[in-house]
Amino acid sequence: MNGDRLTAKADVLGAARVQRISDRLMVADLPQGVRAERSDEGVTLVAKNLRRRMLDDAQLRNFGR
């Protein structure tokens, strides 16, 4: 029984941490033309030619670190 309580508490703490990190990423400064969207998997960057821009821009490559 104690193991179930510990697992439940860890799940709650993990979900709270994911929410805090997601909120922090949503308000991060991004280059012009790039926006962050919340998705089921977390936070997704959206922009025209994003792949190419990530090669050129260190800020985009390091997003989330």
N, CA, C and O atoms as a GROMACS GRO file, in nm:
protein
  260
    1MET      N    1   0.082  -0.120   0.000
    1MET     CA    2   0.000   0.000   0.000
    1MET      C    3   0.086   0.126   0.000
    1MET      O    4   0.052   0.224  -0.066
    2ASN      N    5   0.192   0.124   0.072
    2ASN     CA    6   0.277   0.241   0.077
    2ASN      C    7   0.340   0.269  -0.060
    2ASN      O    8   0.360   0.385  -0.096
    3GLY      N    9   0.369   0.166  -0.135
    3GLY     CA   10   0.423   0.183  -0.270
    3GLY      C   11   0.326   0.253  -0.362
    3GLY      O   12   0.367   0.334  -0.446
    4ASP      N   13   0.198   0.224  -0.348
    4ASP     CA   14   0.096   0.291  -0.430
    4ASP      C   15   0.090   0.439  -0.399
    4ASP      O   16   0.076   0.522  -0.490
    5ARG      N   17   0.101   0.474  -0.273
    5ARG     CA   18   0.099   0.616  -0.234
    5ARG      C   19   0.221   0.689  -0.289
    5ARG      O   20   0.211   0.801  -0.337
    6LEU      N   21   0.336   0.623  -0.282
    6LEU     CA   22   0.458   0.686  -0.334
    6LEU      C   23   0.450   0.705  -0.485
    6LEU      O   24   0.491   0.808  -0.537
    7THR      N   25   0.396   0.607  -0.554
    7THR     CA   26   0.381   0.617  -0.699
    7THR      C   27   0.285   0.730  -0.735
    7THR      O   28   0.311   0.806  -0.828
    8ALA      N   29   0.175   0.742  -0.663
    8ALA     CA   30   0.078   0.848  -0.688
    8ALA      C   31   0.139   0.985  -0.662
    8ALA      O   32   0.119   1.078  -0.740
    9LYS      N   33   0.215   0.997  -0.554
    9LYS     CA   34   0.279   1.125  -0.521
    9LYS      C   35   0.382   1.161  -0.628
    9LYS      O   36   0.391   1.277  -0.669
   10ALA      N   37   0.461   1.063  -0.674
   10ALA     CA   38   0.560   1.088  -0.778
   10ALA      C   39   0.493   1.132  -0.908
   10ALA      O   40   0.544   1.219  -0.978
   11ASP      N   41   0.380   1.072  -0.941
   11ASP     CA   42   0.306   1.111  -1.062
   11ASP      C   43   0.260   1.255  -1.054
   11ASP      O   44   0.269   1.329  -1.152
   12VAL      N   45   0.209   1.296  -0.939
   12VAL     CA   46   0.162   1.433  -0.920
   12VAL      C   47   0.278   1.531  -0.928
   12VAL      O   48   0.268   1.635  -0.994
   13LEU      N   49   0.390   1.498  -0.862
   13LEU     CA   50   0.506   1.587  -0.867
   13LEU      C   51   0.563   1.596  -1.008
   13LEU      O   52   0.605   1.704  -1.051
   14GLY      N   53   0.565   1.486  -1.080
   14GLY     CA   54   0.615   1.486  -1.217
   14GLY      C   55   0.527   1.570  -1.308
   14GLY      O   56   0.578   1.645  -1.392
   15ALA      N   57   0.397   1.559  -1.294
   15ALA     CA   58   0.304   1.637  -1.376
   15ALA      C   59   0.319   1.787  -1.347
   15ALA      O   60   0.312   1.869  -1.439
   16ALA      N   61   0.339   1.822  -1.222
   16ALA     CA   62   0.357   1.962  -1.185
   16ALA      C   63   0.486   2.017  -1.245
   16ALA      O   64   0.490   2.131  -1.293
   17ARG      N   65   0.590   1.938  -1.243
   17ARG     CA   66   0.718   1.982  -1.301
   17ARG      C   67   0.707   2.000  -1.452
   17ARG      O   68   0.758   2.098  -1.507
   18VAL      N   69   0.642   1.909  -1.519
   18VAL     CA   70   0.622   1.921  -1.664
   18VAL      C   71   0.544   2.048  -1.695
   18VAL      O   72   0.576   2.119  -1.791
   19GLN      N   73   0.442   2.078  -1.616
   19GLN     CA   74   0.362   2.199  -1.638
   19GLN      C   75   0.446   2.325  -1.619
   19GLN      O   76   0.434   2.419  -1.698
   20ARG      N   77   0.532   2.329  -1.515
   20ARG     CA   78   0.617   2.446  -1.493
   20ARG      C   79   0.715   2.466  -1.607
   20ARG      O   80   0.735   2.579  -1.653
   21ILE      N   81   0.777   2.359  -1.654
   21ILE     CA   82   0.873   2.369  -1.764
   21ILE      C   83   0.801   2.412  -1.892
   21ILE      O   84   0.853   2.495  -1.966
   22SER      N   85   0.684   2.357  -1.917
   22SER     CA   86   0.606   2.393  -2.035
   22SER      C   87   0.568   2.541  -2.031
   22SER      O   88   0.578   2.610  -2.132
   23ASP      N   89   0.526   2.590  -1.915
   23ASP     CA   90   0.492   2.731  -1.901
   23ASP      C   91   0.613   2.820  -1.927
   23ASP      O   92   0.601   2.925  -1.990
   24ARG      N   93   0.730   2.779  -1.878
   24ARG     CA   94   0.852   2.857  -1.897
   24ARG      C   95   0.889   2.863  -2.045
   24ARG      O   96   0.931   2.968  -2.095
   25LEU      N   97   0.875   2.751  -2.115
   25LEU     CA   98   0.908   2.749  -2.258
   25LEU      C   99   0.810   2.833  -2.340
   25LEU      O  100   0.849   2.892  -2.441
   26MET      N  101   0.685   2.838  -2.299
   26MET     CA  102   0.584   2.915  -2.374
   26MET      C  103   0.612   3.065  -2.370
   26MET      O  104   0.574   3.136  -2.463
   27VAL      N  105   0.678   3.114  -2.265
   27VAL     CA  106   0.704   3.258  -2.255
   27VAL      C  107   0.848   3.293  -2.294
   27VAL      O  108   0.889   3.408  -2.279
   28ALA      N  109   0.924   3.196  -2.342
   28ALA     CA  110   1.062   3.221  -2.382
   28ALA      C  111   1.067   3.316  -2.501
   28ALA      O  112   0.978   3.316  -2.586
   29ASP      N  113   1.173   3.398  -2.505
   29ASP     CA  114   1.194   3.488  -2.618
   29ASP      C  115   1.233   3.406  -2.740
   29ASP      O  116   1.324   3.323  -2.734
   30LEU      N  117   1.164   3.429  -2.849
   30LEU     CA  118   1.191   3.359  -2.974
   30LEU      C  119   1.219   3.459  -3.084
   30LEU      O  120   1.170   3.573  -3.078
   31PRO      N  121   1.295   3.420  -3.185
   31PRO     CA  122   1.320   3.510  -3.298
   31PRO      C  123   1.189   3.545  -3.369
   31PRO      O  124   1.089   3.475  -3.356
   32GLN      N  125   1.192   3.654  -3.444
   32GLN     CA  126   1.075   3.700  -3.517
   32GLN      C  127   1.029   3.592  -3.615
   32GLN      O  128   1.110   3.532  -3.684
   33GLY      N  129   0.899   3.570  -3.618
   33GLY     CA  130   0.841   3.472  -3.710
   33GLY      C  131   0.832   3.332  -3.654
   33GLY      O  132   0.780   3.242  -3.721
   34VAL      N  133   0.881   3.310  -3.533
   34VAL     CA  134   0.874   3.179  -3.470
   34VAL      C  135   0.780   3.189  -3.351
   34VAL      O  136   0.786   3.283  -3.272
   35ARG      N  137   0.693   3.089  -3.340
   35ARG     CA  138   0.601   3.089  -3.226
   35ARG      C  139   0.601   2.950  -3.162
   35ARG      O  140   0.630   2.850  -3.228
   36ALA      N  141   0.567   2.946  -3.037
   36ALA     CA  142   0.558   2.819  -2.963
   36ALA      C  143   0.411   2.787  -2.942
   36ALA      O  144   0.331   2.874  -2.909
   37GLU      N  145   0.377   2.661  -2.963
   37GLU     CA  146   0.240   2.614  -2.942
   37GLU      C  147   0.242   2.497  -2.845
   37GLU      O  148   0.332   2.412  -2.850
   38ARG      N  149   0.144   2.493  -2.759
   38ARG     CA  150   0.131   2.382  -2.666
   38ARG      C  151   0.064   2.266  -2.740
   38ARG      O  152  -0.034   2.286  -2.812
   39SER      N  153   0.118   2.145  -2.723
   39SER     CA  154   0.061   2.027  -2.786
   39SER      C  155   0.053   1.915  -2.683
   39SER      O  156   0.096   1.931  -2.569
   40ASP      N  157  -0.001   1.802  -2.724
   40ASP     CA  158  -0.012   1.688  -2.632
   40ASP      C  159   0.126   1.639  -2.587
   40ASP      O  160   0.141   1.592  -2.474
   41GLU      N  161   0.224   1.650  -2.674
   41GLU     CA  162   0.358   1.603  -2.642
   41GLU      C  163   0.441   1.706  -2.566
   41GLU      O  164   0.548   1.672  -2.515
   42GLY      N  165   0.394   1.829  -2.556
   42GLY     CA  166   0.470   1.934  -2.488
   42GLY      C  167   0.457   2.065  -2.561
   42GLY      O  168   0.347   2.113  -2.587
   43VAL      N  169   0.571   2.125  -2.596
   43VAL     CA  170   0.574   2.253  -2.665
   43VAL      C  171   0.635   2.231  -2.804
   43VAL      O  172   0.738   2.166  -2.817
   44THR      N  173   0.571   2.286  -2.905
   44THR     CA  174   0.615   2.270  -3.044
   44THR      C  175   0.647   2.407  -3.101
   44THR      O  176   0.570   2.502  -3.085
   45LEU      N  177   0.761   2.419  -3.168
   45LEU     CA  178   0.794   2.542  -3.238
   45LEU      C  179   0.735   2.538  -3.378
   45LEU      O  180   0.737   2.434  -3.444
   46VAL      N  181   0.681   2.652  -3.421
   46VAL     CA  182   0.618   2.662  -3.552
   46VAL      C  183   0.674   2.786  -3.622
   46VAL      O  184   0.674   2.896  -3.566
   47ALA      N  185   0.722   2.766  -3.746
   47ALA     CA  186   0.772   2.878  -3.826
   47ALA      C  187   0.793   2.830  -3.969
   47ALA      O  188   0.806   2.711  -3.995
   48LYS      N  189   0.796   2.925  -4.058
   48LYS     CA  190   0.826   2.894  -4.198
   48LYS      C  191   0.976   2.865  -4.207
   48LYS      O  192   1.057   2.938  -4.151
   49ASN      N  193   1.011   2.759  -4.278
   49ASN     CA  194   1.151   2.718  -4.294
   49ASN      C  195   1.222   2.696  -4.160
   49ASN      O  196   1.338   2.734  -4.145
   50LEU      N  197   1.152   2.636  -4.065
   50LEU     CA  198   1.208   2.620  -3.930
   50LEU      C  199   1.334   2.534  -3.931
   50LEU      O  200   1.430   2.565  -3.860
   51ARG      N  201   1.335   2.429  -4.007
   51ARG     CA  202   1.452   2.340  -4.009
   51ARG      C  203   1.577   2.417  -4.052
   51ARG      O  204   1.683   2.405  -3.991
   52ARG      N  205   1.564   2.495  -4.156
   52ARG     CA  206   1.679   2.574  -4.204
   52ARG      C  207   1.717   2.681  -4.102
   52ARG      O  208   1.836   2.704  -4.078
   53ARG      N  209   1.618   2.744  -4.042
   53ARG     CA  210   1.646   2.847  -3.943
   53ARG      C  211   1.716   2.789  -3.820
   53ARG      O  212   1.800   2.855  -3.759
   54MET      N  213   1.682   2.665  -3.784
   54MET     CA  214   1.746   2.602  -3.669
   54MET      C  215   1.894   2.575  -3.698
   54MET      O  216   1.976   2.578  -3.606
   55LEU      N  217   1.928   2.548  -3.823
   55LEU     CA  218   2.068   2.528  -3.857
   55LEU      C  219   2.149   2.657  -3.841
   55LEU      O  220   2.266   2.653  -3.803
   56ASP      N  221   2.086   2.770  -3.870
   56ASP     CA  222   2.155   2.898  -3.867
   56ASP      C  223   2.151   2.968  -3.732
   56ASP      O  224   2.240   3.049  -3.703
   57ASP      N  225   2.053   2.941  -3.649
   57ASP     CA  226   2.029   3.018  -3.527
   57ASP      C  227   2.052   2.931  -3.403
   57ASP      O  228   1.979   2.835  -3.379
   58ALA      N  229   2.154   2.966  -3.327
   58ALA     CA  230   2.186   2.889  -3.205
   58ALA      C  231   2.075   2.899  -3.102
   58ALA      O  232   2.055   2.804  -3.025
   59GLN      N  233   2.003   3.009  -3.097
   59GLN     CA  234   1.893   3.024  -3.001
   59GLN      C  235   1.785   2.920  -3.026
   59GLN      O  236   1.729   2.865  -2.931
   60LEU      N  237   1.755   2.893  -3.152
   60LEU     CA  238   1.655   2.791  -3.184
   60LEU      C  239   1.707   2.650  -3.158
   60LEU      O  240   1.633   2.564  -3.111
   61ARG      N  241   1.835   2.628  -3.187
   61ARG     CA  242   1.892   2.495  -3.161
   61ARG      C  243   1.892   2.462  -3.014
   61ARG      O  244   1.878   2.346  -2.977
   62ASN      N  245   1.908   2.562  -2.929
   62ASN     CA  246   1.916   2.541  -2.785
   62ASN      C  247   1.783   2.561  -2.713
   62ASN      O  248   1.779   2.567  -2.590
   63PHE      N  249   1.675   2.573  -2.788
   63PHE     CA  250   1.544   2.593  -2.726
   63PHE      C  251   1.514   2.476  -2.633
   63PHE      O  252   1.523   2.360  -2.672
   64GLY      N  253   1.478   2.508  -2.511
   64GLY     CA  254   1.442   2.405  -2.414
   64GLY      C  255   1.557   2.358  -2.327
   64GLY      O  256   1.537   2.274  -2.239
   65ARG      N  257   1.674   2.408  -2.350
   65ARG     CA  258   1.788   2.368  -2.266
   65ARG      C  259   1.812   2.466  -2.158
   65ARG      O  260   1.904   2.449  -2.078
   0.00000   0.00000   0.00000
